[in-house]
Amino acid sequence: MSQQVFKHPGLNLGPAHGRDNDAAETVMFGFWVFLMSDSILFSMVFATYVTSLNSTAGGPGPHQLYDIKSVFIETLLLLASSFTFGMASLALKYKRSKARLIVWLAVTLVLGVAFLGFELHDFNSMFAKGGIPSRSGFLSAFFDLVPLHGLHVTAACVWLICLVGQIARYGLDTKTKLGIMRLSLFWHFLDIVWIAMFSVVYLAGLA
């Protein structure tokens, strides 16, 4: 009985994908290196936020600005999008129909855009309460951290749209498969960052 050889962490396409599976090894290694560098970036802004938490300069703090219900909905949306991207990855690996793959990716995109919509609504609400970045060190650190994640999600959504366009134009060739695999890692990475953000920024901030 033969066992599948895992060439890299994360989704492995398997021998059924032939050269595409071989090509993934180097590309995915490089993308893991990118994710590690991105982790360092987020670690630095996390550290800045934590050390600035009490620097409100008499301005509004977490209790006056955060809407935990809205943030909880955002968390659910992002977790659901991680599930749907997982289903898309399985559809790719097991060579399900192209239509099924595109549907899962489209649902993922809708959830990602909904997340961004709620996040922008939260920012507007904070602005209306005087929570602007220049008000205090705490708010500067907050708007350095949370929108950075939002920008990453925006980039991921744009990347997803481009991939769907590639699938429609070129089909599931090697570049498209590798693109889906890398975006899948990126998407799950952003979910993990958000969970850390939900815990450190919102739950700890309101404790």
PAZAPA-4460 file (N, C-alpha, C; in steps of 0.05 Angstrom, whole numbers, plus 32768, in hexadecimal, padded with zeros to 4 digits):
% residues 207
    n_x    n_y    n_z   ca_x   ca_y   ca_z    c_x    c_y    c_z   seq   type   mol
   8011   7FE8   8000   8000   8000   8000   8012   8019   8000     1      M     A
   800F   802A   7FEB   8020   8042   7FEA   8015   8058   7FFB     2      S     A
   8027   8068   8006   8020   807F   8016   8028   8098   8007     3      Q     A
   8016   80AD   800A   801C   80C6   7FFD   8033   80D4   800B     4      Q     A
   8046   80DE   7FFC   805D   80ED   8008   8055   810B   8009     5      V     A
   8057   8116   8021   8050   8132   8025   8069   8143   801F     6      F     A
   8067   8154   800B   807E   8163   8002   8082   817D   8011     7      K     A
   806C   8187   801E   806D   81A1   802C   8056   81A2   803F     8      H     A
   8057   81B3   8053   8041   81B6   8066   8028   81C2   8057     9      P     A
   8011   81BB   8060   7FF9   81C4   8052   7FEE   81B0   803E    10      G     A
   7FDC   81BA   802D   7FD0   81A9   8019   7FE4   819F   8005    11      L     A
   7FE6   8185   8002   7FF6   8178   7FED   7FE3   816D   7FD8    12      N     A
   7FE8   8173   7FBF   7FD6   816A   7FAA   7FD6   814C   7FA6    13      L     A
   7FEE   8140   7FA9   7FF0   8123   7FA7   7FF8   811B   7F8B    14      G     A
   8001   8102   7F88   800B   80F8   7F6E   7FF7   80F9   7F58    15      P     A
   7FDE   80FA   7F5D   7FCA   80FB   7F48   7FCD   8115   7F37    16      A     A
   7FDA   8129   7F43   7FDE   8143   7F34   7FF8   8144   7F25    17      H     A
   8008   812E   7F26   8020   812C   7F16   8034   8143   7F1B    18      G     A
   803C   8151   7F06   8051   8165   7F07   8048   817D   7F19    19      R     A
   802E   8182   7F1A   8024   8198   7F2B   802B   8193   7F48    20      D     A
   8029   817A   7F50   8030   8173   7F6C   804E   8177   7F71    21      N     A
   805F   8170   7F5D   807C   8174   7F60   8083   8192   7F61    22      D     A
   8076   81A1   7F50   807C   81BE   7F4E   8074   81CD   7F67    23      A     A
   8062   81C2   7F77   8058   81D0   7F8F   806D   81D1   7FA5    24      A     A
   8080   81BE   7FA5   8092   81BC   7FBC   80A2   81D5   7FC0    25      E     A
   80AF   81DF   7FAB   80C0   81F7   7FAD   80AF   8210   7FB1    26      T     A
   8099   8212   7FA2   8089   822A   7FA4   807D   822C   7FC0    27      V     A
   8073   8217   7FCB   8067   8218   7FE5   807B   821E   7FFB    28      M     A
   8094   8213   7FF8   80A8   821A   800B   80AD   8238   800C    29      F     A
   80B0   8244   7FF4   80B4   8261   7FF2   809D   8270   7FFF    30      G     A
   8085   8266   7FFB   806E   8275   8007   806D   8272   8025    31      F     A
   8076   825B   8030   8078   8259   804D   808C   826D   8058    32      W     A
   80A2   8272   8049   80B6   8286   8052   80A8   82A2   8052    33      V     A
   8099   82A8   803E   808A   82C1   803D   8078   82C4   8055    34      F     A
   8069   82AE   805B   8056   82AF   8072   8065   82B4   808D    35      L     A
   807D   82A8   808F   808D   82AC   80A7   8095   82CA   80AA    36      M     A
   809D   82D6   8093   80A4   82F2   8094   808C   8303   809B    37      S     A
   8075   82FC   8091   805C   830A   8097   8055   8307   80B5    38      D     A
   805B   82F0   80C0   8056   82EB   80DC   8067   82FE   80ED    39      S     A
   807F   8303   80E4   8091   8316   80F3   8085   8332   80F3    40      I     A
   807A   833A   80DB   806D   8354   80D9   8056   8357   80ED    41      L     A
   8044   8342   80EC   802D   8343   80FF   8036   8343   811C    42      F     A
   804C   8334   8122   8055   8332   813D   805E   834E   8147    43      S     A
   806B   835D   8135   8074   8378   813D   805D   838B   8143    44      M     A
   8049   838A   8132   8032   839C   8136   8021   8393   814E    45      V     A
   8020   8379   8153   8013   836E   816B   8021   8379   8184    46      F     A
   803C   8378   8184   804C   8381   819B   8047   839F   819F    47      A     A
   8046   83AE   8189   8041   83CB   818C   8026   83D0   8198    48      T     A
   8012   83C1   818F   7FF7   83C5   819A   7FF6   83BE   81B8    49      Y     A
   8002   83A8   81C0   8000   839F   81DC   800E   83B4   81EE    50      V     A
   8025   83BE   81E5   8033   83D2   81F6   8025   83ED   81F6    51      T     A
   8013   83F2   81E3   8005   840C   81E1   7FE9   840B   81EC    52      S     A
   7FE1   83F4   81F7   7FC5   83F0   81FF   7FBB   8405   8213    53      L     A
   7FCD   840D   8225   7FC5   8421   823A   7FCB   843D   8232    54      N     A
   7FD5   8442   821A   7FDC   845D   8211   7FC5   846A   8204    55      S     A
   7FAF   846E   8212   7F97   847A   8207   7F98   8499   8207    56      T     A
   7FAA   84A5   8217   7FAC   84C2   8218   7F92   84CF   821E    57      A     A
   7F82   84C3   822F   7F68   84CE   8236   7F52   84CA   8221    58      G     A
   7F58   84BD   820C   7F45   84B8   81F7   7F36   849E   81FB    59      G     A
   7F24   8497   81E8   7F15   847E   81EB   7F26   8465   81EA    60      P     A
   7F1F   8451   81FA   7F2D   8438   81FA   7F1D   8421   81EF    61      G     A
   7F26   8409   81F3   7F17   83F2   81E8   7EFA   83F0   81F1    62      P     A
   7EF4   83F6   820A   7ED8   83F4   8213   7EC6   8408   8206    63      H     A
   7ED0   841E   81FE   7EBF   8433   81F0   7EBE   842E   81D2    64      Q     A
   7ED1   841F   81C7   7ED3   841D   81AA   7ECC   8402   819E    65      L     A
   7ED2   83ED   81AC   7ECE   83D3   819F   7EB1   83C9   81A0    66      Y     A
   7EA9   83BD   818A   7E8E   83B0   8189   7E93   8392   8186    67      D     A
   7E92   8385   819D   7E99   8368   819D   7E86   8357   818D    68      I     A
   7E6D   835F   818B   7E5A   834F   817B   7E62   834F   815D    69      K     A
   7E69   8367   8154   7E71   836A   8138   7E8B   835A   8133    70      S     A
   7E9E   835C   8145   7EB7   834E   8142   7EB3   8330   8143    71      V     A
   7EA0   8327   8154   7E9A   830A   8155   7E8F   8300   813A    72      F     A
   7E7E   8311   812E   7E73   8309   8113   7E8A   8308   80FF    73      I     A
   7E9C   831C   8100   7EB3   831B   80EE   7EC3   8301   80F2    74      E     A
   7EC6   82F9   810A   7ED5   82E1   8110   7EC8   82C8   8104    75      T     A
   7EAD   82C7   8107   7E9E   82B1   80FB   7EA0   82B0   80DD    76      L     A
   7E9F   82C8   80D1   7EA1   82CA   80B4   7EBC   82C0   80AA    77      L     A
   7ED1   82C8   80B8   7EEC   82C0   80AF   7EF0   82A2   80B4    78      L     A
   7EE6   8297   80CA   7EE9   827A   80CF   7ED9   826A   80BA    79      L     A
   7EC1   8274   80B4   7EB1   8267   809F   7EC0   8267   8084    80      A     A
   7ECD   827E   807E   7EDC   8280   8065   7EF3   826C   8064    81      S     A
   7EFF   8267   807B   7F15   8254   807D   7F0A   8238   8076    82      S     A
   7EF3   8232   8080   7EE6   8218   807A   7EE0   8215   805C    83      F     A
   7ED5   822A   8050   7ECE   8228   8034   7EE7   8227   8022    84      T     A
   7EFC   8235   802B   7F15   8232   801B   7F20   8216   801E    85      F     A
   7F1D   820A   8036   7F25   81EE   8039   7F16   81DC   8027    86      G     A
   7EFD   81E1   8023   7EED   81D0   8011   7EF6   81D4   7FF4    87      M     A
   7EFD   81ED   7FED   7F07   81F3   7FD2   7F22   81E4   7FCE    88      A     A
   7F33   81E3   7FE2   7F4C   81D5   7FE0   7F48   81B8   7FDC    89      S     A
   7F35   81AC   7FEA   7F2F   8190   7FE6   7F24   818A   7FCA    90      L     A
   7F13   819D   7FC1   7F09   819A   7FA5   7F1F   819A   7F91    91      A     A
   7F34   81AA   7F96   7F4B   81AB   7F85   7F5B   8191   7F86    92      L     A
   7F61   8189   7F9F   7F71   8171   7FA3   7F65   8158   7F97    93      K     A
   7F4B   8155   7F9B   7F3E   813C   7F93   7F30   813F   7F77    94      Y     A
   7F37   8155   7F6A   7F2F   8159   7F4E   7F10   8157   7F4B    95      K     A
   7F03   8165   7F5D   7EE6   8168   7F59   7EE1   817B   7F42    96      R     A
   7EC8   8180   7F3C   7EC2   8191   7F24   7ECC   81AD   7F28    97      S     A
   7ED3   81BA   7F12   7EDD   81D6   7F13   7EC7   81E8   7F1F    98      K     A
   7EAE   81E2   7F18   7E98   81F2   7F22   7E97   81F2   7F40    99      A     A
   7E9B   81DA   7F4C   7E9A   81D7   7F69   7EB1   81E7   7F76   100      R     A
   7EC8   81E6   7F6A   7EDF   81F5   7F74   7ED9   8213   7F74   101      L     A
   7ECE   821D   7F5D   7EC8   8239   7F5B   7EB2   8242   7F6F   102      I     A
   7E9F   8231   7F73   7E8A   8238   7F86   7E95   823B   7FA2   103      V     A
   7EA6   8229   7FAA   7EB2   822B   7FC5   7EC4   8244   7FC7   104      W     A
   7ED2   824A   7FB2   7EE3   8263   7FB2   7ED1   827C   7FB3   105      L     A
   7EBB   827B   7FA4   7EA9   8292   7FA4   7E9D   8297   7FBF   106      A     A
   7E95   8281   7FCC   7E89   8284   7FE7   7E9F   828F   7FFA   107      V     A
   7EB7   8286   7FF7   7ECD   8291   8008   7ED0   82AF   8003   108      T     A
   7ECF   82B7   7FEA   7ED1   82D3   7FE4   7EBB   82E4   7FF1   109      L     A
   7EA3   82DA   7FEF   7E8C   82E8   7FFA   7E90   82EC   8019   110      V     A
   7E99   82D6   8026   7E9E   82D8   8043   7EB4   82EC   8049   111      L     A
   7EC9   82EB   8039   7EDF   82FE   803D   7ED7   831B   803A   112      G     A
   7EC7   8320   8025   7EBD   833B   8020   7EAA   8344   8037   113      V     A
   7E9A   8331   8040   7E88   8338   8057   7E98   833F   8070   114      A     A
   7EAD   8330   8075   7EBF   8336   808B   7EC9   8353   8089   115      F     A
   7ED3   835A   8071   7EDE   8375   806D   7EC8   838A   8071   116      L     A
   7EB0   8384   8068   7E9A   8397   806C   7E95   839D   8089   117      G     A
   7E94   8387   8099   7E8F   838B   80B6   7EA7   839A   80C3   118      F     A
   7EBF   8395   80B9   7ED6   83A2   80C5   7ED6   83C0   80BF   119      E     A
   7ECF   83C7   80A6   7ECD   83E3   809F   7EB7   83F1   80AF   120      L     A
   7EA1   83E3   80B3   7E8C   83EE   80C4   7E96   83F4   80E0   121      H     A
   7EA6   83E2   80EB   7EB1   83E6   8106   7EC3   83FE   8107   122      D     A
   7ED4   8401   80F2   7EE6   8418   80F1   7ED6   8433   80F0   123      F     A
   7EC1   8433   80E0   7EB0   844B   80DE   7EA4   8451   80F9   124      N     A
   7E9B   843C   8107   7E8F   8440   8121   7EA3   844B   8135   125      S     A
   7EBC   8441   8133   7ED1   844C   8145   7ED7   8469   813F   126      M     A
   7ED8   8470   8125   7EDD   848C   811E   7EC8   849E   8129   127      F     A
   7EAE   8495   8128   7E98   84A5   8131   7E9A   84AA   8150   128      A     A
   7EA7   8498   815D   7EAA   849A   817B   7EC4   84A9   8182   129      K     A
   7ED2   84B4   816E   7EEB   84C2   8174   7F03   84AF   8173   130      G     A
   7F00   8497   816B   7F16   8484   816B   7F26   8485   8151   131      G     A
   7F34   849B   814C   7F44   849F   8134   7F61   8498   813A   132      I     A
   7F71   8491   8127   7F8D   8488   812C   7F9E   849D   813A   133      P     A
   7F9A   84B6   8135   7FAB   84CB   8140   7FA3   84D2   815D   134      S     A
   7F8D   84C6   8168   7F84   84CE   8182   7F96   84C5   8199   135      R     A
   7FA3   84AE   8196   7FB4   84A4   81AC   7FC6   848E   81A1   136      S     A
   7FDA   8487   81B2   7FEC   8471   81AA   7FDD   8457   81A7   137      G     A
   7FCA   8453   81B9   7FBA   843A   81B7   7FAB   8438   819C   138      F     A
   7F9F   844E   8194   7F90   844D   817A   7FA2   844B   8162   139      L     A
   7FBA   8458   8164   7FCD   8455   814F   7FD6   8438   814B   140      S     A
   7FDB   842B   8162   7FE3   840F   8161   7FCC   83FD   8157   141      A     A
   7FB3   8403   8160   7F9C   83F4   8156   7F9A   83F5   8138   142      F     A
   7F9B   840E   812E   7F98   8412   8111   7FB0   840A   8101   143      F     A
   7FC6   8404   810F   7FDD   83F8   8102   7FD9   83DA   80FF   144      D     A
   7FCC   83CE   8112   7FC9   83B1   8113   7FB1   83A7   8104   145      L     A
   7F99   83AF   810B   7F81   83A3   8101   7F7D   83A9   80E3   146      V     A
   7F80   83C2   80D9   7F7E   83C6   80BC   7F94   83B8   80AC   147      P     A
   7FAB   83B2   80B9   7FC0   83A3   80AB   7FB5   8387   80A3   148      L     A
   7FA7   837B   80B6   7F9B   8361   80B0   7F85   8364   809B   149      H     A
   7F75   837A   809D   7F61   837F   8089   7F6C   8382   806D   150      G     A
   7F83   8390   806B   7F90   8393   8051   7F99   8378   8046   151      L     A
   7FA2   8367   8058   7FAA   834C   804F   7F91   833D   8044   152      H     A
   7F7B   833F   8053   7F62   8331   8049   7F59   833D   802E   153      V     A
   7F5C   8357   802C   7F54   8364   8012   7F66   8359   7FFB   154      T     A
   7F80   8357   8001   7F92   834C   7FEC   7F8B   832F   7FE6   155      A     A
   7F84   8320   7FFB   7F7C   8304   7FF6   7F63   8302   7FE5   156      A     A
   7F50   8314   7FE9   7F37   8314   7FD9   7F3D   831B   7FBC   157      C     A
   7F4F   832F   7FB8   7F56   8336   7F9C   7F64   831E   7F8F   158      V     A
   7F76   8311   7F9E   7F84   82FA   7F93   7F70   82E4   7F8C   159      W     A
   7F5C   82E0   7F9D   7F48   82CC   7F98   7F38   82D1   7F7E   160      L     A
   7F31   82EB   7F7A   7F23   82F2   7F62   7F34   82EC   7F49   161      I     A
   7F4E   82F3   7F4B   7F61   82EE   7F35   7F63   82D0   7F2F   162      C     A
   7F63   82BF   7F44   7F65   82A2   7F41   7F4C   8297   7F33   163      L     A
   7F35   82A1   7F3B   7F1D   8298   7F2E   7F1D   829F   7F10   164      V     A
   7F28   82B8   7F0A   7F2B   82C0   7EEE   7F3E   82AE   7EE0   165      G     A
   7F54   82A6   7EED   7F67   8294   7EE1   7F5B   8279   7EDB   166      Q     A
   7F4B   826F   7EEE   7F3E   8255   7EEA   7F2B   8256   7ED2   167      I     A
   7F1C   826C   7ED0   7F09   826F   7EBA   7F18   8271   7E9F   168      A     A
   7F2F   827F   7EA0   7F3E   8284   7E86   7F4F   826C   7E7E   169      R     A
   7F5E   8262   7E92   7F72   824D   7E8B   7F6C   8231   7E96   170      Y     A
   7F58   822F   7EA6   7F52   8215   7EB2   7F65   8210   7ECA   171      G     A
   7F66   81F7   7ED3   7F76   81F1   7EEB   7F92   81E8   7EE2   172      L     A
   7FA2   81FB   7ED9   7FBD   81F5   7ED1   7FCF   81F7   7EEA   173      D     A
   7FE9   81F2   7EE6   7FFB   81F2   7EFD   7FFB   820C   7F0C   174      T     A
   7FFD   8222   7EFE   7FFE   823C   7F0C   7FE5   8241   7F1C   175      K     A
   7FCE   823A   7F12   7FB5   823E   7F20   7FB4   822D   7F39   176      T     A
   7FBC   8214   7F37   7FBC   8202   7F4E   7FCE   820C   7F64   177      K     A
   7FE6   8214   7F5C   7FF9   821F   7F70   7FEF   8239   7F7C   178      L     A
   7FE1   8249   7F6C   7FD6   8261   7F77   7FC1   825C   7F8C   179      G     A
   7FAF   8248   7F86   7F9B   8241   7F9A   7FA8   8236   7FB3   180      I     A
   7FBC   8226   7FB0   7FCA   821A   7FC8   7FD6   8230   7FD9   181      M     A
   7FE3   8244   7FCC   7FF0   8259   7FDC   7FDB   826B   7FE9   182      R     A
   7FC6   8272   7FDA   7FB1   8283   7FE5   7FA3   8274   7FFD   183      L     A
   7FA0   825A   7FFA   7F94   824B   8010   7FA5   824E   802A   184      S     A
   7FBF   824B   8027   7FD1   824F   803E   7FCE   826B   8049   185      L     A
   7FCE   827F   8037   7FCC   829B   803F   7FB2   82A0   804E   186      F     A
   7F9D   8295   8044   7F82   8299   8050   7F81   828E   806C   187      W     A
   7F8B   8276   806F   7F8B   8269   808A   7F9E   8278   809D   188      H     A
   7FB4   8282   8092   7FC6   8292   80A2   7FB8   82AB   80AD   189      F     A
   7FA9   82B9   809B   7F9A   82D1   80A4   7F85   82CA   80B9   190      L     A
   7F79   82B2   80B7   7F66   82AA   80CB   7F74   82A7   80E7   191      D     A
   7F8C   829B   80E6   7F9A   8297   80FF   7FA2   82B2   810C   192      I     A
   7FAB   82C5   80FA   7FB2   82E0   8104   7F99   82ED   8110   193      V     A
   7F82   82E9   8103   7F6A   82F6   810D   7F62   82EA   8128   194      W     A
   7F64   82D0   812C   7F5E   82C4   8145   7F70   82D0   815B   195      I     A
   7F89   82D4   8155   7F9B   82E1   8168   7F92   82FE   816D   196      A     A
   7F89   830B   8158   7F80   8327   815B   7F66   8328   816B   197      M     A
   7F54   8316   8166   7F3B   8315   8175   7F41   8310   8193   198      F     A
   7F54   8300   8199   7F5A   82F9   81B5   7F6A   8310   81C2   199      S     A
   7F7E   831A   81B5   7F90   832E   81C1   7F84   834A   81C1   200      V     A
   7F79   8352   81AA   7F6F   836D   81A7   7F54   8370   81B3   201      V     A
   7F41   835F   81AC   7F25   8364   81B4   7F1F   8357   81CF   202      Y     A
   7F23   833D   81D2   7F1C   8330   81EB   7F2D   833B   8203   203      L     A
   7F47   833B   81FF   7F58   8346   8214   7F53   8364   8219   204      A     A
   7F4D   8372   8204   7F49   838F   8206   7F2F   8395   8216   205      G     A
   7F1C   8383   8214   7F02   8388   8222   7F01   8379   823E   206      L     A
   7F16   836A   8244   7F16   835B   825D   7F18   836E   8275   207      A     A
***
